[in-house]
Amino acid sequence: MGSLEPGKTIVYERNDNTVYGRYHGETERWVVGSTVDTQSVLDYTEWQEMTAAAHSNPTLKSLIDKCINTYRLMKL
């Protein structure tokens, strides 16, 4: 799904752990996201790729730093 169409109503549907979106009256749908069980867990390769990308993306680096700090504060 590239871009949204102005003025069209989006219907959200959930099937198991996946959330889909589709325009009202249409059958074609796209994945919007998934529940915590499947989306929030990174494997080590994804973590490495994400931290490597953060070297050239200041926004991503800032968000990763905030997550790490929050995690460390929770452990206190």
N, C-alpha and C positions, 0 to 999 in steps of 0.2 A: 504494500500500500504506500504509494508515494506521497500524495497530499490529499487533504480533506476537501470535500466539495461544499462550498458555502451554501447555507440554507437547507441542507439535507439533515434529517434527523438520524442519529446513529443509535442503533439498538445493540446493547451489550448482552452476550449470552455466555454462560459458563457451562463447560462440559468437563467433568472430572477436575483436573487441576489447571485447565487452560481457559482463558477468557478471550472471547472473540468479539469483534465488532462487525456490523454490517449496516448498510443504509436501509431505513424503513421501506418495506415493499420489495426489497431485492434479496436474492439468495446468496450471492457471492459474499464471503466474509473473510476477515483477516485476523491474525493473532494479535491481540492487544497486550497480553502478558499472561502470567501464570501465578498461582498461589505461591506462598513462601516455600512450600515443600520442594518445588522444582527450580525456582528461579534464583533464590538467594544464596544457594550453595555454589561456591566456585571450586573448581578443581585447581590443583597446583599450577598446571599449565596456563589456565586462564588468569590466575593471579600474577604469574610472571609476565604475561602479555600485557596485562593492565598496568603493572608498575613500569614496564618498559615504555608504554605509550605515555605515561605520566611525565616522562622526561621532556617530552616535546609539547605537552598540553598542560599549561598552568592551572586550568580549572580542575582537571582530573587530579592533578597532584594535590591541590588544596583539599578536594573532597576525600581522597585517600588518607591524607594526613589527619583530617577531622575524624574519620572513622577509626583510625588507629588510636588516636588520643581518647576518643569516647570509650573504646574497648578497654584501654589501659585504666581509665578512671573507674570503669565498672568493676574491675578486678580488685580495687583497693578495699 
